[in-house]
Amino acid sequence: MATGTLPFKGDTSVAVFDGHLTGPDCTGSAHSEIPLELERIIGKALEKDLTCVYQSAAEMRADLKRLKRDTESGRVSGATPTAPGSARESSCTGSRQRS
């Protein structure tokens, strides 16, 4: 909903589920208006490695509340300008690219 595109595509729910389990990570977005912190939260929610994914809804809620607070206070802008291909930290390990 945030990017306007589905993270996993398929003609059936089985194909979508298979894409989630076996397909490449869904990182970055086509919409540069989305703050990088929101992309990080979405990426962590879609993480395949169970040690890196949110362990509870409360943990995700805390991150979302923090983002809302920072956005409303002006600490995080609605649009985070970055150059295409600039690296950003993964929520767990390694780095990801904004596409």
Backbone as a chain_set.jsonl record, in Angstrom:
{"seq": "MATGTLPFKGDTSVAVFDGHLTGPDCTGSAHSEIPLELERIIGKALEKDLTCVYQSAAEMRADLKRLKRDTESGRVSGATPTAPGSARESSCTGSRQRS", "coords": {"N": [[0.818, -1.191, 0.0], [1.984, 1.197, 0.651], [3.818, 1.678, -1.386], [2.374, 1.409, -3.672], [2.522, -0.825, -5.2], [2.409, -4.403, -5.384], [4.253, -6.537, -3.192], [4.918, -9.15, -3.871], [4.304, -10.981, -6.753], [1.832, -12.853, -8.555], [-0.358, -15.224, -10.157], [-2.022, -16.752, -8.642], [-2.915, -17.422, -5.191], [-1.18, -19.314, -4.203], [1.064, -19.025, -5.852], [1.877, -16.45, -5.124], [2.483, -16.874, -2.427], [4.563, -18.733, -2.726], [6.427, -17.084, -3.992], [6.983, -15.343, -1.912], [8.247, -17.045, -0.123], [10.421, -18.161, -1.58], [11.375, -16.373, -3.455], [13.308, -13.417, -4.484], [14.409, -10.947, -2.049], [12.22, -8.297, -1.226], [13.132, -5.265, -1.651], [13.639, -1.778, -1.215], [11.927, 0.835, -3.044], [9.775, 2.06, -5.633], [9.006, 4.56, -5.25], [10.12, 7.56, -4.328], [9.141, 9.233, -2.403], [8.644, 7.99, -0.06], [9.671, 7.678, 3.245], [12.945, 6.562, 4.203], [13.053, 5.198, 6.623], [10.471, 4.118, 6.851], [10.566, 2.357, 4.701], [12.516, 0.647, 5.734], [11.123, -0.479, 7.89], [9.052, -1.808, 6.531], [10.613, -3.58, 5.015], [11.731, -5.107, 7.084], [9.438, -6.319, 8.048], [8.837, -7.977, 5.92], [10.956, -9.653, 5.847], [12.8, -12.63, 5.228], [14.457, -14.182, 6.794], [13.984, -15.573, 9.821], [15.14, -14.755, 12.184], [15.526, -12.119, 11.858], [13.155, -10.868, 11.293], [10.251, -9.021, 12.488], [9.49, -9.833, 15.807], [7.196, -9.593, 17.188], [3.918, -8.085, 17.071], [3.83, -5.868, 18.652], [6.459, -4.943, 18.644], [6.706, -4.05, 15.987], [4.735, -2.092, 16.034], [5.859, -0.258, 17.835], [8.052, 0.688, 16.339], [6.653, 1.903, 14.226], [5.202, 3.864, 15.621], [7.332, 5.41, 16.549], [8.356, 6.338, 14.12], [6.149, 7.864, 13.264], [6.06, 9.828, 15.296], [8.59, 11.048, 14.903], [8.288, 11.984, 12.301], [6.149, 13.776, 12.57], [7.33, 15.637, 14.253], [9.173, 16.714, 12.633], [11.662, 15.633, 12.443], [12.025, 13.575, 10.672], [11.531, 13.757, 7.302], [8.704, 13.738, 5.033], [9.449, 12.998, 2.497], [12.363, 11.438, 1.561], [15.132, 12.335, 0.11], [17.272, 10.539, -1.986], [20.02, 9.402, -3.866], [19.596, 7.353, -6.763], [20.44, 3.98, -6.297], [21.875, 4.36, -4.011], [23.234, 3.081, -1.01], [21.602, 1.509, 1.777], [21.222, 0.59, 5.173], [20.417, -2.728, 6.088], [17.741, -4.124, 8.044], [18.735, -6.144, 9.517], [21.26, -7.655, 8.668], [24.037, -6.908, 6.476], [23.726, -4.911, 3.449], [21.302, -3.003, 1.653], [19.932, -2.001, -1.474], [18.384, 0.916, -2.701], [15.916, 0.937, -5.093]], "CA": [[0.0, 0.0, 0.0], [2.838, 2.384, 0.724], [4.512, 1.908, -2.649], [1.445, 1.316, -4.784], [2.736, -2.086, -5.907], [2.444, -5.583, -4.529], [5.622, -6.991, -3.004], [5.087, -10.433, -4.546], [3.303, -11.095, -7.807], [1.468, -14.195, -8.964], [-1.746, -15.347, -10.601], [-2.783, -17.442, -7.602], [-2.365, -17.204, -3.848], [-0.053, -20.238, -4.051], [2.213, -18.41, -6.531], [2.309, -15.331, -4.288], [3.094, -17.473, -1.247], [5.841, -19.288, -3.152], [7.314, -15.952, -4.224], [7.392, -14.834, -0.606], [9.163, -18.002, 0.5], [11.603, -18.515, -2.357], [11.8, -15.304, -4.354], [14.267, -12.45, -3.946], [13.881, -10.002, -1.072], [11.581, -7.091, -1.757], [13.789, -4.137, -1.011], [13.537, -0.518, -1.933], [10.636, 1.124, -3.634], [9.811, 2.899, -6.827], [8.495, 5.867, -4.845], [11.115, 8.22, -3.493], [8.482, 10.023, -1.361], [8.534, 7.172, 1.145], [10.87, 7.799, 4.079], [13.766, 5.357, 4.293], [12.697, 4.467, 7.84], [9.29, 3.308, 6.545], [11.054, 1.248, 3.872], [13.193, -0.286, 6.628], [10.082, -1.178, 8.641], [8.406, -2.731, 5.59], [11.592, -4.627, 4.721], [11.838, -5.989, 8.251], [8.194, -7.099, 8.107], [8.863, -8.958, 4.838], [12.213, -10.397, 5.953], [12.674, -14.096, 5.168], [15.221, -14.751, 7.903], [13.129, -15.447, 11.003], [15.825, -14.074, 13.276], [15.557, -10.688, 11.54], [11.795, -10.361, 11.137], [9.629, -8.59, 13.74], [9.14, -10.962, 16.655], [5.844, -9.367, 17.703], [3.228, -6.913, 16.537], [4.194, -4.747, 19.519], [7.745, -4.434, 18.172], [6.438, -3.276, 14.771], [3.963, -0.92, 16.449], [6.797, 0.69, 18.433], [8.791, 1.326, 15.237], [5.728, 2.78, 13.501], [4.926, 5.021, 16.482], [8.544, 6.221, 16.549], [8.391, 7.013, 12.82], [5.096, 8.884, 13.272], [6.518, 10.904, 16.176], [9.697, 11.753, 14.262], [7.76, 12.678, 11.124], [5.35, 14.92, 13.025], [8.202, 16.622, 14.876], [10.033, 17.25, 11.595], [12.966, 14.966, 12.444], [12.037, 12.766, 9.45], [10.647, 14.387, 6.337], [7.86, 12.817, 4.279], [10.243, 12.511, 1.37], [13.775, 11.351, 1.886], [15.832, 12.281, -1.167], [18.513, 9.784, -2.09], [20.387, 9.109, -5.246], [19.345, 5.965, -7.113], [21.575, 3.102, -6.091], [22.589, 4.611, -2.762], [23.045, 1.962, -0.089], [21.027, 1.745, 3.084], [21.438, -0.559, 6.035], [19.362, -3.7, 6.288], [17.289, -4.18, 9.422], [19.401, -7.25, 10.186], [22.665, -7.684, 8.29], [24.309, -6.557, 5.08], [23.154, -3.653, 2.984], [20.32, -3.12, 0.582], [19.947, -0.882, -2.402], [17.11, 1.518, -3.062], [15.795, 0.798, -6.543]], "C": [[0.865, 1.259, 0.0], [3.483, 2.699, -0.617], [3.583, 1.909, -3.843], [1.623, 0.063, -5.619], [2.734, -3.231, -4.905], [3.876, -6.062, -4.374], [5.925, -8.297, -3.725], [3.96, -10.585, -5.547], [3.059, -12.558, -8.139], [0.005, -14.239, -9.336], [-2.624, -16.02, -9.559], [-2.166, -17.148, -6.241], [-1.179, -18.124, -3.597], [1.2, -19.643, -4.691], [2.76, -17.239, -5.715], [3.038, -15.86, -3.056], [4.466, -18.053, -1.589], [6.859, -18.176, -3.403], [7.833, -15.371, -2.915], [8.432, -15.749, 0.036], [10.473, -18.166, -0.252], [12.152, -17.401, -3.229], [12.814, -14.377, -3.709], [13.596, -11.54, -2.929], [13.265, -8.816, -1.794], [12.186, -5.903, -1.035], [13.652, -2.906, -1.87], [12.135, -0.301, -2.464], [10.824, 1.988, -4.859], [9.384, 4.326, -6.499], [9.456, 6.531, -3.877], [10.479, 9.066, -2.393], [8.416, 9.277, -0.044], [9.813, 7.323, 1.961], [11.63, 6.474, 4.16], [13.416, 4.537, 5.527], [11.45, 3.612, 7.612], [9.68, 2.13, 5.658], [11.75, 0.201, 4.729], [12.181, -1.115, 7.409], [9.392, -2.201, 7.747], [9.348, -3.89, 5.266], [11.73, -5.613, 5.868], [10.592, -6.856, 8.377], [8.179, -8.205, 7.054], [10.105, -9.842, 4.869], [11.965, -11.905, 5.961], [13.394, -14.785, 6.32], [14.439, -14.51, 9.196], [13.821, -14.789, 12.184], [15.852, -12.567, 13.066], [14.173, -10.06, 11.438], [11.27, -9.879, 12.494], [9.197, -9.814, 14.525], [7.749, -10.806, 17.259], [5.238, -8.146, 17.022], [3.586, -5.675, 17.362], [5.516, -4.115, 19.082], [7.554, -3.578, 16.912], [5.687, -1.989, 15.127], [4.89, 0.146, 17.035], [7.588, 1.416, 17.349], [7.903, 2.302, 14.471], [5.386, 4.025, 14.318], [6.124, 5.963, 16.516], [8.639, 6.999, 15.235], [7.354, 8.134, 12.774], [5.519, 10.081, 14.109], [7.614, 11.729, 15.5], [9.238, 12.533, 13.039], [6.982, 13.92, 11.541], [6.211, 16.012, 13.652], [9.153, 17.251, 13.86], [11.414, 16.62, 11.566], [13.14, 14.073, 11.228], [11.072, 13.43, 8.497], [9.817, 13.332, 5.623], [8.582, 12.23, 3.096], [11.701, 12.531, 1.776], [14.556, 11.239, 0.593], [17.118, 11.47, -1.066], [18.782, 9.54, -3.553], [20.065, 7.657, -5.544], [20.619, 5.149, -6.92], [22.337, 3.378, -4.815], [22.243, 3.524, -1.76], [22.335, 2.417, 1.169], [21.17, 0.463, 3.875], [20.205, -1.451, 6.067], [18.945, -3.659, 7.743], [17.993, -5.283, 10.188], [20.887, -7.247, 9.866], [22.82, -7.263, 6.848], [23.742, -5.206, 4.722], [22.207, -3.936, 1.837], [20.397, -1.891, -0.274], [18.529, -0.362, -2.586], [17.014, 1.452, -4.569], [15.031, 1.933, -7.165]], "O": [[0.495, 2.271, -0.596], [3.675, 3.868, -0.951], [3.964, 2.364, -4.922], [0.952, -0.102, -6.638], [3.024, -3.04, -3.724], [4.647, -6.001, -5.332], [7.06, -8.528, -4.143], [2.796, -10.345, -5.226], [3.954, -13.394, -8.022], [-0.785, -13.404, -8.894], [-3.845, -15.872, -9.591], [-1.03, -16.681, -6.153], [-0.265, -17.761, -2.857], [2.287, -19.748, -4.125], [3.974, -17.059, -5.628], [4.094, -15.345, -2.688], [5.421, -17.883, -0.831], [8.032, -18.321, -3.056], [8.989, -14.957, -2.826], [9.381, -15.279, 0.662], [11.528, -18.295, 0.367], [13.289, -17.485, -3.694], [13.143, -14.526, -2.532], [12.376, -11.376, -2.937], [13.745, -8.393, -2.846], [11.782, -5.58, 0.082], [13.561, -2.985, -3.095], [11.268, -1.166, -2.339], [11.887, 2.567, -5.085], [9.399, 5.198, -7.367], [9.585, 6.102, -2.73], [11.193, 9.573, -1.527], [8.154, 9.886, 0.994], [10.911, 7.123, 1.442], [11.026, 5.401, 4.182], [13.474, 3.308, 5.487], [11.371, 2.496, 8.125], [9.178, 1.022, 5.846], [11.601, -0.997, 4.49], [12.361, -2.322, 7.573], [9.171, -3.339, 8.162], [8.929, -5.047, 5.246], [11.835, -6.82, 5.646], [10.689, -8.016, 8.776], [7.575, -9.255, 7.269], [10.278, -10.694, 3.997], [11.043, -12.392, 6.615], [12.978, -15.855, 6.765], [14.258, -13.365, 9.611], [13.151, -14.31, 13.1], [16.165, -11.817, 13.991], [14.045, -8.837, 11.493], [11.787, -10.284, 13.535], [8.6, -10.733, 13.964], [7.184, -11.768, 17.78], [5.943, -7.297, 16.475], [3.639, -4.565, 16.831], [5.675, -2.896, 19.142], [8.161, -2.515, 16.781], [5.975, -0.925, 14.579], [4.717, 1.332, 16.757], [7.775, 2.63, 17.429], [8.34, 3.394, 14.108], [5.291, 5.121, 13.766], [5.954, 7.182, 16.511], [8.966, 8.186, 15.239], [7.647, 9.231, 12.298], [5.357, 11.224, 13.682], [7.572, 12.959, 15.52], [9.744, 13.622, 12.769], [7.131, 14.985, 10.942], [5.857, 17.189, 13.589], [9.859, 18.207, 14.178], [12.256, 17.016, 10.76], [14.265, 13.831, 10.791], [9.911, 13.648, 8.843], [10.187, 12.158, 5.608], [8.347, 11.078, 2.73], [12.205, 13.537, 2.277], [14.641, 10.151, 0.024], [17.941, 11.689, -0.177], [17.863, 9.483, -4.371], [20.237, 6.801, -4.676], [21.711, 5.556, -7.315], [23.339, 2.718, -4.54], [21.093, 3.095, -1.672], [22.453, 3.572, 1.578], [21.231, -0.625, 3.304], [19.077, -0.96, 6.073], [19.711, -3.206, 8.593], [17.86, -5.352, 11.41], [21.696, -6.87, 10.714], [21.855, -7.259, 6.085], [23.326, -4.444, 5.595], [22.299, -4.955, 1.153], [20.88, -0.847, 0.166], [17.58, -1.144, -2.621], [17.94, 1.871, -5.263], [14.845, 1.959, -8.382]]}, "num_chains": 1, "name": "protein.A"}
